[in-house]
């Protein structure tokens, strides 16, 4: 089905029902720039009432919107209010007033309440080295992604072009009031390490060019090219097709072969990264995803040169027989090696783990989850928990129809997920529980995307609660830095000793943390530049994201917590006999570390401890 194909939908217009045609790929609110000129008077009246309110809650704001209906029958969106304010009410340079207004009406603040604003983009459809039976075969998407997922729809609308995706996402965030100065770039799509190097470099060059341009108010989206997967088939019947169908269908597609338009050289990327150090829109983190069997010492260095600070790694299971039956293509030993190589190089580790795979059971999955943290070879920093879903285009359909696999029922899945939430240690972040797959795409099994909330409610019913990072984040809550206590936790890993420093209040709410690796006498290949050095792998300060150089009363950011954590790490490393402290800094955080006495190396920043 081509991207221009239309589906029939229903729209409510002032009480009447009208049939409308809508595109197969649709935009989120905020992805289109509102037309504010036509409603100037109404918007100014709303803005005046909002600014006149000493304290604005949701009910008061709703009342204001009802008094000034859009076209006499609808409500103005938050994006329209913010756009109208910026165009018709804001005086040039009055950033304080803009910040105050936006904070009053901002939509979905959770997106930036972890301290940074995430921008997720997808690579283009491309052959995959894996043959996993649970993986969907939506050929219009990079492997394992579905066209109905919001991020996938945005990628397709932007023709999978890195520049267009990044710039458009930043525009959408700004329209709904989120800060756009501290950005975590999250690149998803298939196996990153399997794409040609020139495409990898070119894709990230597009991302950094978009960050720099957006910060400077430059829009070059009309110059971008990208690819249109509309010529590819929309449906693969997993009950009939055999393994490898995704790659076979892509084989004849010109878009999978010709990557010249999206390639670049290292010099170009590095120049854009240097410019990003001073941009108004900086990359403070870069996450890439790959497979354990594609992590080698050489690949680790390439990931670092690209600017990556976090690697998402699909281990899926710690049972060799389960991996074999699901045709994962690697064993548990490969996952152990990959984790060790990445940790030794300082990367933050986000593992993907899938219960309910072919050959597993609820009991085996609970034991498998415990092993993730009991075994020092794993112990990830973050985890995505993805129970297996049956997708019609996946080869798993054949096993389902033969009765060899079944989805866990609600009670079984609830027990696995709730016990995982309860068992996760306080130094790990469960970034996601349940993948956001449309129920229309799921043939059998759980279709509830709010399963995390259901599992948390079950724990509350039992008088228990999670301890993991996401549960404890202060997010947008007020914190008093004077009442925070610094704690530290030590645990062994496959590369040495790990120290987790954290600032918490008397309710154990987490305001900031740091991860310090102290390498031991382990036979793990390590980048020569950081061999023998204590290594800071992550510094994170919570609270709503604050623009660079700004302070906001009551937030944890910009209160010196990060500096205090770094000094504590340096003091401990020095006491342990380390002569150097290195940090795997993101491109946009290099200036911050220079101010703290770190000097630039080829791939890391360093500070002497002697």
Secondary structure, DSSP 8 states (H G I E B T S, - for coil): --TT-EEEEEEEETTEEEEEEEESS---TTSS----GGGHHHHHHHHHHHHH-SS--HHHHHHHHHHT-BTTTB---HHHHHHHIIIII--TT-HHHHHHHHHHH-S-GGGGTTSSEEEEEE------S---TTS---TTSSTT--TTSHHHHHHHHTTT-HHHHHHHHHHHHHHTT---SEEEEEEESS-GGGS-HHHHHHHHHHHHHHHHHHHHT---GGG-----GGGS-S---TTT--TTHHHHHHHT-HHHH--GGG---HHHHHHHHHHHTT-SSEEEEEEEEE-GGG--HHHHHHHHHTT--EEEEEEE-S-HHHHHHTT-SS-HHHHHHHHHHHHHTT-EEEEEE-SS-TT--HHHHHHHHHHHHHSTT---SEEEE----EETTSTHHHHHHTTS-----HHHHHHHHHHHHHHS-TT-EEEEES----GGGEEES---TTHHHHHHHHHHHTT----SHHHHB-TTS---GGG-EEEEEEEEETTEEEEEEEEE-TT--EEEEEEEEEE-S------GGGTTSEEEEEEEE-SS---TT---TT-STTSSHHHHHHHHHHHHHHHTT-SEEEE---GGGHHHHHHTT-EE-SSSEEEE--
